[in-house]
Amino acid sequence: MDFTLLLFFLLAATAVATALGLLLSRNAVYAALFLVLNFATVAVFYLLLGAPFVAMTQVTVYAGAIMVLFLFVIMLLGAEKLPKGEALPWQRPLAIGAAVILFAEAVYLLVQRVRLTAALPDPGTWENSMESLRQMAGMLFTDYLLPFEVTSLLLLVAMIGAIVLTKGERAVRS
């Protein structure tokens, strides 16, 4: 068995285990840490595909900045432990239906993937030069400037919302 294939299976098992840990954790801080580990695993997947820039962006942006924001909001709200809530009657059937649709999509995409006849190029032959990084940065700040700015505004609104929620809770507590 090839080392790359063995590493892929090990990383795939880690990604699935950390995703399950994220979903099943009752402690929000532990869930956020599982998410950081999942982001790091995905970054190693990008390295295996020969995309070091995307891997470093994954670690810097997601595991760095966004997880710091998540942990800040969790600590600010004091929501480390999730309360035991009651499920609404329509939640379970909706979740099961969404899971069935997602599973059907995954099976369909796997079947389509097997039918593809074109082979992907070897990741070692892809260009990772400074010129391709300049082109990517140019596209980010010209063609994709609006989605970039909308994302930053969404993060700002989430941070302001967390502050407003905690101020409202503190006023009620006093």
Secondary structure as GFF3:
##gff-version 3
##sequence-region A 1 174
A	DSSP	alpha_helix	3	24	.	.	.	ID=ss1
A	DSSP	alpha_helix	28	48	.	.	.	ID=ss2
A	DSSP	alpha_helix	52	57	.	.	.	ID=ss3
A	DSSP	pi_helix	58	66	.	.	.	ID=ss4
A	DSSP	alpha_helix	67	77	.	.	.	ID=ss5
A	DSSP	alpha_helix	91	115	.	.	.	ID=ss6
A	DSSP	three_ten_helix	123	125	.	.	.	ID=ss7
A	DSSP	alpha_helix	130	140	.	.	.	ID=ss8
A	DSSP	alpha_helix	145	173	.	.	.	ID=ss9
###
